[in-house]
């Protein structure tokens, strides 16, 4: 009969060592935990940076020409640069997360930065969060959680050559060409006609190009990690 110990309200086998071995015993990859931690911290930094930069813009606009009117006084505002530095840190953490966790786990967590921004704006910028805003934040949480919990296992990449081989497969090349053609059609044909009245046109452009840029960032981060590891 195995003995159990209580840890944070949960009964764990006494032979289970907490830390990396505990994570592995729970069936969770250590790299995935690192990636998720980096992705979550990235969302916090990026979400916070929007608020800090906006406070810097408002402060600069109170004493000079507003950025919306073509002014550049915000470049002399230290608070704006703090926000920019915070965003750079968040983007760096997001880039590093792709080197450890699958893209299908990292990408949805980027939506959490919207929630961080919305909550901070409500309390620091006095921007009221309406019912639809709360509903949108809840949908972001539910969607991100659902994808993370049901994400498939990622294929292990063991060399940079393998990254290049996967990037030059016929299926991926065909998909890339289709995306480029669709984006070009949206930009050339639909943006001039419907860009000012239908936001879905720009959402489509961002989503299609995002499907390529996310995979590109994932491939580059894996290649850098493998190169550093020799």
NUZAMI-363322 format. One line per field, with one value per residue: residue number from 1; residue in three letters; z, x, y of N, C-alpha, C in turn. Coordinates in nm, 3 decimals. Layout:
panu: (NUM,...) $
torpa: (ALA,...) $
n_c3: (Z,...) $
n_c1: (X,...) $
n_c2: (Y,...) $
ca_c3: (Z,...) $
ca_c1: (X,...) $
ca_c2: (Y,...) $
c_c3: (Z,...) $
c_c1: (X,...) $
c_c2: (Y,...) $
REM end
This chain:
panu: (1,2,3,4,5,6,7,8,9,10,11,12,13,14,15,16,17,18,19,20,21,22,23,24,25,26,27,28,29,30,31,32,33,34,35,36,37,38,39,40,41,42,43,44,45,46,47,48,49,50,51,52,53,54,55,56,57,58,59,60,61,62,63,64,65,66,67,68,69,70,71,72,73,74,75,76,77,78,79,80,81,82,83,84,85,86,87,88,89,90,91,92,93,94,95,96,97,98,99,100,101,102,103,104,105,106,107,108,109,110,111,112,113,114,115,116,117,118,119,120,121,122,123,124,125,126,127,128,129,130,131,132,133,134,135,136,137,138,139,140,141,142,143,144,145,146,147,148,149,150,151,152,153,154,155,156,157,158,159,160,161,162,163,164,165,166,167,168,169,170,171,172,173,174,175,176,177,178,179,180,181,182,183,184,185,186,187,188,189,190,191,192,193,194,195,196,197,198,199,200,201,202,203,204,205,206,207,208,209,210,211,212,213,214,215,216,217,218,219,220,221,222,223,224,225,226,227,228,229,230) $
torpa: (UNK,UNK,UNK,UNK,UNK,UNK,UNK,UNK,UNK,UNK,UNK,UNK,UNK,UNK,UNK,UNK,UNK,UNK,UNK,UNK,UNK,UNK,UNK,UNK,UNK,UNK,UNK,UNK,UNK,UNK,UNK,UNK,UNK,UNK,UNK,UNK,UNK,UNK,UNK,UNK,UNK,UNK,UNK,UNK,UNK,UNK,UNK,UNK,UNK,UNK,UNK,UNK,UNK,UNK,UNK,UNK,UNK,UNK,UNK,UNK,UNK,UNK,UNK,UNK,UNK,UNK,UNK,UNK,UNK,UNK,UNK,UNK,UNK,UNK,UNK,UNK,UNK,UNK,UNK,UNK,UNK,UNK,UNK,UNK,UNK,UNK,UNK,UNK,UNK,UNK,UNK,UNK,UNK,UNK,UNK,UNK,UNK,UNK,UNK,UNK,UNK,UNK,UNK,UNK,UNK,UNK,UNK,UNK,UNK,UNK,UNK,UNK,UNK,UNK,UNK,UNK,UNK,UNK,UNK,UNK,UNK,UNK,UNK,UNK,UNK,UNK,UNK,UNK,UNK,UNK,UNK,UNK,UNK,UNK,UNK,UNK,UNK,UNK,UNK,UNK,UNK,UNK,UNK,UNK,UNK,UNK,UNK,UNK,UNK,UNK,UNK,UNK,UNK,UNK,UNK,UNK,UNK,UNK,UNK,UNK,UNK,UNK,UNK,UNK,UNK,UNK,UNK,UNK,UNK,UNK,UNK,UNK,UNK,UNK,UNK,UNK,UNK,UNK,UNK,UNK,UNK,UNK,UNK,UNK,UNK,UNK,UNK,UNK,UNK,UNK,UNK,UNK,UNK,UNK,UNK,UNK,UNK,UNK,UNK,UNK,UNK,UNK,UNK,UNK,UNK,UNK,UNK,UNK,UNK,UNK,UNK,UNK,UNK,UNK,UNK,UNK,UNK,UNK,UNK,UNK,UNK,UNK,UNK,UNK,UNK,UNK,UNK,UNK,UNK,UNK) $
n_c3: (0.000,-0.107,0.046,0.117,0.084,0.185,-0.027,-0.083,-0.055,-0.203,-0.241,-0.273,-0.391,-0.158,-0.250,-0.457,-0.590,-0.554,-0.797,-1.094,-1.141,-1.039,-1.218,-1.452,-1.370,-1.362,-1.624,-1.779,-1.995,-1.921,-2.079,-2.193,-1.969,-1.915,-2.151,-2.134,-1.902,-1.984,-2.190,-2.051,-1.884,-2.084,-2.187,-1.971,-1.951,-2.208,-2.213,-2.001,-2.104,-2.302,-2.153,-2.002,-2.207,-2.317,-2.107,-2.109,-2.362,-2.322,-2.125,-2.261,-2.464,-2.323,-2.284,-2.524,-2.885,-2.981,-3.047,-3.228,-3.387,-3.532,-3.383,-3.210,-2.949,-2.757,-2.770,-2.607,-2.361,-2.067,-1.956,-2.172,-2.298,-2.102,-2.121,-2.382,-2.344,-2.172,-2.344,-2.528,-2.365,-2.312,-2.572,-2.627,-2.436,-2.534,-2.781,-2.691,-2.570,-2.779,-2.844,-2.665,-2.605,-2.783,-3.071,-3.077,-2.814,-2.719,-2.880,-2.840,-2.579,-2.606,-2.630,-2.375,-2.307,-2.391,-2.201,-1.972,-2.044,-2.067,-1.806,-1.657,-1.784,-1.704,-1.432,-1.406,-1.614,-1.606,-1.791,-1.871,-1.840,-2.031,-2.060,-2.289,-2.320,-2.092,-2.152,-2.384,-2.274,-2.109,-2.305,-2.432,-2.228,-2.194,-2.453,-2.488,-2.275,-2.347,-2.588,-2.496,-2.314,-2.480,-2.667,-2.921,-2.906,-2.966,-3.244,-3.203,-3.276,-3.390,-3.520,-3.708,-3.979,-4.010,-3.956,-4.181,-4.377,-4.321,-4.371,-4.643,-4.751,-4.990,-4.923,-4.729,-4.880,-5.079,-4.921,-4.824,-5.062,-5.127,-4.911,-4.946,-5.193,-5.128,-4.932,-5.088,-5.263,-5.081,-4.993,-5.230,-5.365,-5.180,-4.955,-5.048,-5.112,-4.899,-4.666,-4.487,-4.373,-4.299,-4.063,-4.066,-4.292,-4.245,-4.023,-4.143,-4.308,-4.114,-3.974,-4.167,-4.250,-4.002,-3.955,-4.100,-4.002,-3.733,-3.751,-3.872,-3.677,-3.479,-3.604,-3.631,-3.362,-3.261,-3.421,-3.331,-3.064,-3.093,-3.222,-3.025,-2.841,-2.969) $
n_c1: (0.086,0.090,0.230,0.117,0.173,0.074,0.060,0.027,-0.249,-0.305,-0.292,0.000,0.211,0.448,0.699,0.740,0.932,0.944,0.952,1.146,1.129,0.877,0.715,0.762,0.663,0.396,0.332,0.387,0.580,0.900,1.008,0.774,0.656,0.842,0.814,0.543,0.551,0.721,0.560,0.333,0.449,0.534,0.290,0.202,0.401,0.381,0.109,0.113,0.290,0.148,-0.022,0.158,0.295,0.083,0.019,0.252,0.228,0.001,0.095,0.302,0.154,0.019,0.194,0.307,0.298,0.051,0.088,-0.093,-0.141,0.079,0.301,0.620,0.690,0.664,0.886,1.068,0.980,1.033,0.864,0.733,0.942,1.001,0.774,0.818,1.054,0.955,0.781,0.965,1.101,0.888,0.832,1.071,1.063,0.841,0.940,1.140,0.979,0.871,1.080,1.073,0.808,0.519,0.389,0.113,0.049,0.176,0.095,-0.196,-0.189,-0.100,-0.320,-0.388,-0.258,-0.425,-0.626,-0.484,-0.416,-0.674,-0.775,-0.586,-0.616,-0.871,-0.839,-0.616,-0.615,-0.870,-1.055,-1.358,-1.464,-1.682,-1.980,-1.958,-1.686,-1.599,-1.716,-1.571,-1.312,-1.352,-1.411,-1.164,-1.008,-1.139,-1.114,-0.831,-0.759,-0.895,-0.766,-0.502,-0.533,-0.612,-0.416,-0.224,0.055,0.380,0.600,0.929,1.215,1.538,1.759,1.904,1.900,1.679,1.476,1.497,1.436,1.166,1.058,1.079,0.909,0.667,0.391,0.392,0.506,0.313,0.099,0.208,0.227,-0.046,-0.141,0.002,-0.103,-0.376,-0.359,-0.255,-0.471,-0.665,-0.548,-0.516,-0.766,-0.987,-0.936,-0.933,-1.206,-1.369,-1.229,-1.262,-1.506,-1.547,-1.407,-1.322,-1.173,-0.912,-0.856,-0.852,-0.625,-0.422,-0.449,-0.397,-0.132,-0.017,-0.023,0.191,0.408,0.419,0.493,0.740,0.884,0.880,1.033,1.279,1.347,1.372,1.585,1.789,1.810,1.891,2.133,2.281,2.295,2.467) $
n_c2: (-0.119,0.206,0.499,0.835,1.185,1.512,1.783,2.114,2.089,1.864,1.510,1.340,1.073,0.946,0.889,1.057,1.303,1.647,1.909,1.899,1.621,1.569,1.708,1.562,1.316,1.375,1.370,1.591,1.784,1.916,2.117,2.219,2.336,2.535,2.684,2.764,2.917,3.125,3.227,3.317,3.513,3.681,3.776,3.928,4.128,4.249,4.329,4.511,4.697,4.838,5.000,5.155,5.290,5.434,5.604,5.751,5.872,6.032,6.202,6.327,6.451,6.643,6.847,6.904,6.860,6.632,6.279,6.174,6.387,6.415,6.478,6.445,6.452,6.259,6.100,6.212,6.151,5.984,5.787,5.673,5.537,5.353,5.192,5.095,4.949,4.755,4.621,4.514,4.333,4.159,4.062,3.933,3.729,3.594,3.507,3.334,3.145,2.998,2.834,2.629,2.535,2.399,2.572,2.587,2.600,2.830,3.051,3.099,3.195,3.449,3.606,3.668,3.899,4.097,4.090,4.162,4.425,4.538,4.518,4.666,4.914,4.977,5.030,5.203,5.392,5.473,5.384,5.266,4.933,4.773,4.564,4.401,4.408,4.269,4.023,3.959,3.932,3.709,3.517,3.506,3.389,3.142,3.032,3.024,2.855,2.619,2.545,2.509,2.296,2.088,2.055,1.897,1.662,1.781,1.736,1.617,1.804,1.754,1.854,2.128,2.095,1.934,2.116,2.281,2.091,2.034,2.283,2.304,2.121,1.998,2.034,2.243,2.449,2.485,2.571,2.812,2.961,2.983,3.136,3.376,3.460,3.493,3.695,3.902,3.943,4.031,4.270,4.421,4.414,4.407,4.573,4.851,4.876,4.778,4.820,5.036,4.995,4.730,4.547,4.287,4.239,4.334,4.179,3.929,3.953,3.987,3.743,3.546,3.609,3.590,3.316,3.229,3.382,3.306,3.035,3.073,3.214,3.019,2.816,2.951,3.004,2.744,2.656,2.828,2.747,2.477,2.519,2.654,2.450,2.287) $
ca_c3: (0.000,-0.110,0.139,0.050,0.157,0.142,-0.080,-0.134,-0.057,-0.287,-0.191,-0.368,-0.340,-0.078,-0.325,-0.568,-0.556,-0.613,-0.889,-1.231,-1.143,-1.018,-1.344,-1.545,-1.322,-1.395,-1.767,-1.842,-2.037,-1.856,-2.179,-2.205,-1.852,-1.938,-2.257,-2.085,-1.808,-2.064,-2.264,-1.956,-1.845,-2.201,-2.193,-1.864,-1.990,-2.325,-2.172,-1.919,-2.185,-2.370,-2.058,-1.969,-2.323,-2.332,-2.006,-2.159,-2.472,-2.267,-2.054,-2.362,-2.535,-2.239,-2.286,-2.660,-2.993,-2.964,-3.148,-3.329,-3.474,-3.600,-3.294,-3.165,-2.814,-2.672,-2.773,-2.496,-2.238,-2.013,-1.931,-2.298,-2.320,-2.008,-2.184,-2.497,-2.289,-2.121,-2.459,-2.583,-2.275,-2.334,-2.702,-2.614,-2.364,-2.625,-2.878,-2.623,-2.540,-2.897,-2.849,-2.572,-2.610,-2.917,-3.110,-3.045,-2.673,-2.694,-2.952,-2.775,-2.454,-2.638,-2.611,-2.235,-2.295,-2.407,-2.071,-1.883,-2.084,-2.037,-1.661,-1.613,-1.835,-1.623,-1.300,-1.408,-1.711,-1.584,-1.909,-1.819,-1.908,-2.046,-2.057,-2.403,-2.292,-1.996,-2.226,-2.470,-2.191,-2.069,-2.422,-2.451,-2.128,-2.225,-2.576,-2.464,-2.188,-2.423,-2.681,-2.420,-2.254,-2.582,-2.770,-2.952,-2.874,-3.074,-3.296,-3.157,-3.380,-3.335,-3.593,-3.790,-4.112,-4.007,-3.966,-4.322,-4.454,-4.300,-4.433,-4.789,-4.794,-5.088,-4.859,-4.668,-4.986,-5.142,-4.825,-4.823,-5.185,-5.117,-4.816,-5.009,-5.296,-5.060,-4.869,-5.195,-5.310,-4.978,-4.989,-5.355,-5.410,-5.077,-4.865,-5.099,-5.119,-4.773,-4.552,-4.392,-4.317,-4.254,-3.994,-4.091,-4.399,-4.182,-3.938,-4.232,-4.348,-3.998,-3.939,-4.270,-4.239,-3.872,-3.962,-4.153,-3.915,-3.612,-3.784,-3.899,-3.547,-3.415,-3.668,-3.599,-3.220,-3.246,-3.483,-3.241,-2.946,-3.133,-3.251,-2.896,-2.779,-3.045) $
ca_c1: (0.000,0.177,0.200,0.096,0.199,-0.010,0.136,-0.063,-0.386,-0.321,-0.224,0.098,0.288,0.561,0.822,0.743,1.016,0.892,1.043,1.147,1.080,0.733,0.654,0.768,0.572,0.260,0.312,0.404,0.718,0.967,1.018,0.642,0.638,0.925,0.752,0.420,0.590,0.769,0.447,0.251,0.521,0.532,0.159,0.196,0.488,0.327,-0.013,0.150,0.360,0.050,-0.072,0.267,0.319,-0.028,0.036,0.359,0.174,-0.089,0.176,0.372,0.056,-0.026,0.293,0.355,0.209,0.010,0.138,-0.196,-0.137,0.210,0.408,0.718,0.733,0.664,1.020,1.143,0.911,1.091,0.762,0.708,1.054,0.983,0.677,0.882,1.145,0.872,0.733,1.078,1.122,0.779,0.849,1.184,1.013,0.753,1.026,1.204,0.879,0.855,1.190,1.048,0.672,0.458,0.327,-0.029,0.037,0.227,0.020,-0.322,-0.165,-0.078,-0.446,-0.399,-0.208,-0.543,-0.695,-0.400,-0.432,-0.809,-0.791,-0.504,-0.677,-0.990,-0.802,-0.515,-0.651,-1.012,-1.135,-1.459,-1.474,-1.824,-2.023,-1.900,-1.543,-1.587,-1.748,-1.457,-1.202,-1.386,-1.395,-1.019,-0.961,-1.196,-1.053,-0.690,-0.754,-0.939,-0.661,-0.387,-0.564,-0.632,-0.313,-0.156,0.198,0.462,0.707,1.061,1.310,1.669,1.868,1.867,1.871,1.541,1.393,1.499,1.365,1.022,1.018,1.080,0.817,0.570,0.268,0.412,0.530,0.183,0.023,0.267,0.187,-0.188,-0.156,0.053,-0.199,-0.497,-0.328,-0.243,-0.607,-0.730,-0.489,-0.535,-0.905,-1.089,-0.907,-0.985,-1.353,-1.438,-1.140,-1.310,-1.636,-1.548,-1.282,-1.284,-1.073,-0.781,-0.839,-0.813,-0.485,-0.337,-0.457,-0.328,0.012,0.025,-0.001,0.327,0.510,0.431,0.574,0.875,0.945,0.899,1.147,1.401,1.380,1.422,1.717,1.885,1.830,1.971,2.270,2.347,2.319,2.569) $
ca_c2: (0.000,0.323,0.608,0.961,1.309,1.624,1.897,2.218,2.042,1.745,1.391,1.290,0.961,0.993,0.873,1.153,1.416,1.769,1.974,1.849,1.483,1.574,1.750,1.450,1.212,1.416,1.358,1.722,1.807,2.029,2.223,2.282,2.422,2.654,2.762,2.825,3.022,3.238,3.286,3.392,3.634,3.768,3.842,4.028,4.239,4.319,4.396,4.626,4.798,4.923,5.099,5.248,5.376,5.528,5.709,5.837,5.951,6.133,6.300,6.406,6.531,6.754,6.954,6.925,6.817,6.494,6.187,6.160,6.505,6.417,6.523,6.345,6.487,6.140,6.042,6.273,6.116,5.860,5.687,5.603,5.447,5.241,5.104,5.030,4.848,4.646,4.544,4.438,4.218,4.065,3.997,3.841,3.611,3.522,3.440,3.221,3.042,2.912,2.738,2.520,2.481,2.402,2.699,2.584,2.636,2.965,3.153,3.140,3.269,3.589,3.678,3.711,4.036,4.183,4.095,4.243,4.566,4.583,4.533,4.779,5.037,5.005,5.082,5.309,5.496,5.502,5.347,5.173,4.805,4.746,4.424,4.330,4.393,4.158,3.901,3.930,3.882,3.572,3.431,3.486,3.294,3.010,2.983,2.990,2.737,2.502,2.506,2.460,2.167,1.986,2.067,1.770,1.655,1.835,1.652,1.659,1.842,1.722,1.919,2.243,2.041,1.886,2.235,2.320,1.988,2.053,2.410,2.291,2.016,2.049,2.079,2.375,2.546,2.513,2.653,2.945,3.030,3.016,3.246,3.499,3.501,3.541,3.824,4.001,3.973,4.111,4.404,4.494,4.421,4.427,4.685,4.980,4.879,4.748,4.836,5.136,4.957,4.591,4.518,4.149,4.238,4.347,4.060,3.820,3.974,3.958,3.601,3.467,3.632,3.539,3.171,3.209,3.442,3.225,2.917,3.118,3.243,2.889,2.749,3.024,2.985,2.607,2.650,2.893,2.662,2.362,2.566,2.682,2.320,2.218) $
c_c3: (0.000,-0.010,0.062,0.143,0.100,0.099,-0.144,-0.152,-0.140,-0.229,-0.300,-0.308,-0.270,-0.154,-0.437,-0.524,-0.626,-0.700,-1.027,-1.239,-1.122,-1.147,-1.443,-1.503,-1.352,-1.545,-1.842,-1.874,-1.964,-1.953,-2.197,-2.089,-1.866,-2.042,-2.210,-1.986,-1.881,-2.137,-2.172,-1.913,-1.960,-2.210,-2.088,-1.901,-2.106,-2.289,-2.089,-2.002,-2.257,-2.278,-2.025,-2.085,-2.342,-2.229,-2.048,-2.271,-2.421,-2.195,-2.152,-2.438,-2.456,-2.244,-2.426,-2.762,-2.976,-3.078,-3.260,-3.427,-3.544,-3.513,-3.252,-3.024,-2.722,-2.669,-2.662,-2.361,-2.185,-1.993,-2.057,-2.327,-2.223,-2.064,-2.302,-2.449,-2.236,-2.234,-2.519,-2.497,-2.298,-2.465,-2.699,-2.541,-2.453,-2.730,-2.815,-2.595,-2.657,-2.907,-2.761,-2.590,-2.752,-2.945,-3.073,-2.898,-2.649,-2.755,-2.884,-2.649,-2.480,-2.621,-2.468,-2.216,-2.312,-2.274,-1.973,-1.914,-2.045,-1.887,-1.610,-1.661,-1.751,-1.491,-1.306,-1.503,-1.698,-1.710,-1.869,-1.905,-1.913,-2.049,-2.170,-2.387,-2.196,-2.065,-2.317,-2.392,-2.147,-2.185,-2.452,-2.355,-2.162,-2.349,-2.556,-2.380,-2.264,-2.517,-2.607,-2.366,-2.357,-2.694,-2.795,-2.917,-2.994,-3.116,-3.250,-3.276,-3.321,-3.409,-3.674,-3.931,-4.121,-4.017,-4.113,-4.409,-4.442,-4.369,-4.584,-4.837,-4.889,-5.024,-4.799,-4.773,-5.056,-5.050,-4.822,-4.945,-5.179,-5.024,-4.878,-5.114,-5.232,-4.996,-4.975,-5.248,-5.209,-4.978,-5.114,-5.388,-5.302,-4.985,-4.919,-5.096,-4.981,-4.649,-4.446,-4.322,-4.260,-4.194,-4.026,-4.202,-4.339,-4.088,-4.023,-4.276,-4.234,-3.965,-4.039,-4.260,-4.106,-3.873,-4.018,-4.058,-3.786,-3.638,-3.813,-3.770,-3.472,-3.472,-3.631,-3.454,-3.195,-3.303,-3.394,-3.119,-2.979,-3.162,-3.122,-2.825,-2.854,-3.146) $
c_c1: (0.089,0.133,0.192,0.132,0.112,0.079,0.038,-0.205,-0.409,-0.240,-0.132,0.170,0.413,0.692,0.837,0.821,0.965,0.997,1.033,1.093,0.929,0.661,0.652,0.673,0.428,0.232,0.325,0.551,0.775,0.979,0.885,0.616,0.719,0.861,0.627,0.450,0.639,0.655,0.358,0.319,0.525,0.401,0.148,0.279,0.429,0.199,0.014,0.213,0.263,0.002,0.035,0.294,0.207,-0.021,0.146,0.311,0.084,-0.009,0.251,0.276,0.007,0.069,0.345,0.252,0.179,0.064,0.037,-0.199,-0.002,0.324,0.500,0.767,0.738,0.802,1.108,1.082,0.966,0.988,0.731,0.818,1.051,0.883,0.735,0.977,1.069,0.819,0.844,1.106,1.013,0.792,0.966,1.143,0.922,0.834,1.092,1.106,0.860,0.966,1.165,0.912,0.618,0.391,0.180,-0.055,0.073,0.137,-0.110,-0.300,-0.133,-0.204,-0.462,-0.346,-0.323,-0.615,-0.617,-0.416,-0.570,-0.828,-0.711,-0.562,-0.798,-0.951,-0.706,-0.551,-0.797,-1.096,-1.232,-1.466,-1.621,-1.852,-1.960,-1.749,-1.517,-1.614,-1.632,-1.339,-1.228,-1.371,-1.248,-0.966,-1.010,-1.130,-0.909,-0.677,-0.791,-0.831,-0.542,-0.413,-0.574,-0.529,-0.248,-0.009,0.279,0.568,0.842,1.152,1.451,1.785,1.815,1.833,1.727,1.442,1.383,1.422,1.213,0.973,1.012,0.993,0.712,0.442,0.281,0.433,0.399,0.100,0.076,0.224,0.040,-0.211,-0.111,-0.046,-0.325,-0.474,-0.317,-0.380,-0.679,-0.679,-0.525,-0.683,-1.003,-1.063,-0.957,-1.137,-1.418,-1.352,-1.191,-1.439,-1.640,-1.411,-1.231,-1.179,-0.932,-0.753,-0.794,-0.668,-0.390,-0.334,-0.380,-0.177,0.066,0.052,0.138,0.433,0.528,0.518,0.718,0.951,0.974,1.021,1.278,1.443,1.432,1.563,1.823,1.913,1.917,2.115,2.347,2.381,2.423,2.517) $
c_c2: (0.124,0.428,0.738,1.076,1.418,1.738,1.993,2.165,1.918,1.631,1.338,1.170,1.010,0.980,0.972,1.276,1.540,1.834,1.912,1.707,1.478,1.610,1.635,1.339,1.245,1.410,1.490,1.742,1.928,2.146,2.295,2.376,2.549,2.745,2.834,2.938,3.146,3.307,3.368,3.521,3.733,3.844,3.953,4.151,4.319,4.394,4.519,4.737,4.891,5.035,5.203,5.343,5.476,5.639,5.806,5.927,6.064,6.242,6.389,6.497,6.650,6.872,6.985,6.881,6.669,6.408,6.169,6.276,6.519,6.463,6.409,6.375,6.366,6.073,6.099,6.238,5.982,5.750,5.607,5.502,5.330,5.140,5.029,4.920,4.728,4.558,4.459,4.315,4.113,3.991,3.899,3.714,3.528,3.445,3.318,3.109,2.946,2.808,2.617,2.454,2.485,2.536,2.703,2.611,2.782,3.071,3.193,3.221,3.415,3.672,3.728,3.853,4.137,4.199,4.180,4.391,4.620,4.608,4.653,4.912,5.077,5.073,5.200,5.423,5.537,5.480,5.237,5.049,4.766,4.597,4.344,4.312,4.278,4.026,3.861,3.875,3.737,3.475,3.405,3.381,3.153,2.951,2.940,2.864,2.610,2.453,2.446,2.320,2.055,1.993,1.932,1.777,1.701,1.736,1.706,1.686,1.827,1.787,2.036,2.197,1.991,2.003,2.278,2.221,2.006,2.181,2.402,2.175,2.074,2.103,2.217,2.482,2.584,2.602,2.796,3.025,3.072,3.134,3.378,3.551,3.559,3.678,3.933,4.041,4.062,4.254,4.485,4.516,4.462,4.546,4.818,4.990,4.869,4.772,4.932,5.096,4.815,4.556,4.378,4.139,4.243,4.229,3.942,3.831,3.937,3.809,3.516,3.485,3.581,3.390,3.140,3.263,3.363,3.103,2.956,3.147,3.114,2.818,2.817,3.002,2.844,2.595,2.714,2.808,2.542,2.401,2.592,2.551,2.237,2.120) $
REM end
